[in-house]
Amino acid sequence: MPWMAMAFLFGDLLFQRSTQLPSWWLPALGLLLVLALAQRWGWRAGLGLPLGWSWAALFALWHQPPPLPDDWVGQTAAFDLTVLSLPETRPEGSRFIAAIRPPQNDGSAVWRVRLNWRNPPRLRVGQVYRAQLRLKPAHSHHNPGSWDYAGWLYRQGIRYRGYVTAQGWRLLREGDCCPLQTLRQSLREQLSAAALPEAGRALLLALALGDRSGMTREMRELAALTGVSHLLAISGLHISLVGGLAAILFAWAWRRTRLAQRVPAMLAGASVGLLLAGAYAAISGLALPTQRALLVLAVGVLLLFQRRFRSAWQVFAIVLLCVLLVQPDAVLEAGLWLSFGAVAAILVMLPQVRSRPWWLALPAMQAGIAVALYPVLLAFDMQTAPLGMLYNLLLVPLFSLLLIPAALIAAVLTVFLPGLSWPLETVAHALDATWRALAWGAQWSPTRLDRPGAGLALLSGLILGVVLLLAGPGVRSRAAGLAMLAIVHFPKAPDIPAGGFRLSVLDVGQGLSAVLQTRHHRLIFDTGAAYPSGYNLADAVVLPWLWRHGINAADRLVLSHGDNDHAGAAVALARRLRIGRILSGEPARVAPESSLCPSQYFWRWDGVVLGFIQPPWAARLGGNNASCVLLVQGSWGSVLLTGDAEERIERAMLAQLQGAAPLDVVIAGHHGSATSSSPAFVQAMQARHVIYSVGYRNRYGFPREAIDRRWAEAGARRWRTDGCGLIGFDFSSPTSAREEPQTHMPGHRRYWHFPDTPCEMTLPVPSSMIGGLKSIAD
């Protein structure tokens, strides 16, 4: 059975790499063939792989969300929308999931979408509004390490997102749908109305209802840096805890009744525990991870009722198979790997610590789990906490045995006895005190952990080291495992020769961020945007990409100017990355503290010449024309990064740049706006490649048709980040300098992505196709 489960898992993973969905007949035929072979030869591990592929394909075909008509996308249109989810209310507006249909629709076609609403009315679950919406396909930032937002929405049955316009709306009816979500909203309002400390209220809502919207950005960062985020998101730990405690208490009472002679107390307790765990999962919103945790518990109870002996690994395999049958796309989420990885580590280590006293067994088990999950965290580019094991050792028992049960009891008492406030206040103050103690401890503990990268070879070495360390039969194998874990963390020899460099232009939407690497130095040019919600491109894109490549420090951060789409995420980046020096064209408009980019200033790194070439008088300007302009010249290539510098600055730099032409790469000024890339400038650059760093279906229509035609007529190949994702150039040798740029999206497109934006521009694309909507960051 374990080998069958592993084969099914790999077949599932193989399908999830598909770029498009197959026709129905192919997986159906594959499933019938597997069943026929199993009927003849029995179930063998070799059948697991085609079974996993076929089942995942049929599941994806059955659950694919319907497409919107093309003429509804990118246009403002009237829809009837029903609020389906608990609205997340923030200062900048509300965000929620809605079911929409056009007013004239007969009711047969409904689409689930994710909406933002600025200055909304008092939204309640089940309400039906008629409003003007503007929708576009959900889109992710396509870089190694970036979170696949579009895939996450797709697994919830959502392919489109948008916003309610400022035009008129009206409430049609309160509605009678979604009783569960309505109950959750009532509970949230009761808990929110109580006089509680801010952190305590936010944690209480998270633990009781699975609602983390009250947690501030600082709280989320602290949870990630200390490794306790899993305690604040209702998951397998919480569901199992509720079910287990209920089962133990009910079984204890059941044994003292005559009914125990007919039904064993263990089975009665397990049934009641499953029922209460299901109620808790329902109140928490039944998110996909919660559904998965409840399914695992249900399978465990079912196996218990069968009263057949099975080894721990057989139970593990059966539960894994059941989860993959119900949620094949769960293999794309870190939660599945973290949950089953932790259980696998416990099963491996349990025989080794069983004979030890609990005060030794518990830390050893926690250490083993932390080591086992380390490769998973790296593979999914998640935060690794240096002292996470210590914090979990202290807080997991505290939350499991005291705070979570107390939070649930207090929430229930508040519902049935609204006038009884002291239980809720007591729990909230306890949570607040715990959080303040955690924040105090984090001040004295390291928050940065140098990461070794996340390449396939490195992850394979880490996994092998973990297996040898935890499951090794003797001291020698454990020593070998420790050695492998240490080796992958050794500094790597530089693979860029003197005079060579690499340029990576990241996909940060409507903005700019690029990373320049020489043999021993790293420079980051711009960071992308940050938004009032706390979402920022440093945490979402730049840092995960740096960590994936083992980059834990930068010698220089250049913020071309103060606009949000170029420098908004600088504070978040500086908070999590060691940076030697920060320069900007507008030091007064950016944070953190920076110095002015010196005009006509050149320096040399590892044989590569870098220089700021904007005119001296640009320092007296503001906005786009204050941009730092960076010229990079190596032995095998040259690059120009202009920020948002406009035609006035381009004219002033012409004489100097004509001496550097032809250039290999130019990042088009102001994202391909008509204010930059003047005819004289374009002709003088003689660029081989031009990059447009633009947002998907951006409302400005960048790059402009006239600008793209201008670069095309000058002989440049043109690339756009919204279609290519990350665009990388390797100028570390004469051979690599002549190669095609590395583009992330074409090789990593999946069946849930919309292939509606070109990577390389061939002919100017009409602005009506690439124009679109105002981007509202989630």
Secondary structure, DSSP 8 states (H G I E B T S, - for coil): -HHHHHHHHHHHHHHHT-SS---THHHHHHHHHHHHHHHHH---HHHHHHHHHHHHHHHHHHH------GGGBTSEEEEEEEE-S--EEETTEEEEEEEEE-TT--SS--EEEEEEESS-----TT-EEEEEEEEEE-----STT---HHHHHHTTT--EEEEE-SS--EEEE-----HHHHHHHHHHHHHHHS---HHHHHHHHHHHH---TTS-HHHHHHHHHHT-GGGSS--HHHHHHHHHHHHHHHHHHHTTSGGGGTS-HHHHHHHHHHHHHHHHHHHTT--HHHHHHHHHHHHHHHHHHHT----HHHHHHHHHHHHHHH-GGGGGSHHHHHHHHHHHHHHHHHHHHTTS-HHHHHHHHHHHHHHHHHHHHHHTT----TTHHHHHHHHHHHIIIIIHHHHHHHHHHHHH-TT--HHHHHHHHHHHHHHHHHHHHHHTS----------HHHHHHHHHHHHHHHH-SSHHHHHHHHHHHHHTTS-----S-TT-EEEEE---SSS--EEEE-SS-EEEE----B-TTS-BHIIIIIHHHHHHTT--EEEEEEE-SS-HHHHTTHHHHHHHSEEEEEEES-GGGSSS--EE--TTEEEEETTEEEEE-S-GGGGG--GGGG---EEEE-SS-EEEE-TT--HHHHHHHHHHHHHH-S-SEEE-GGGG-TTSS-HHHHHHH--SEEEE---TTBTT-SS-HHHHHHHHHTT-EEEEHHHHSSEEEEESSHHHHTS--EEHHHHH--TTS---S-SEESS---HHHH--B-----
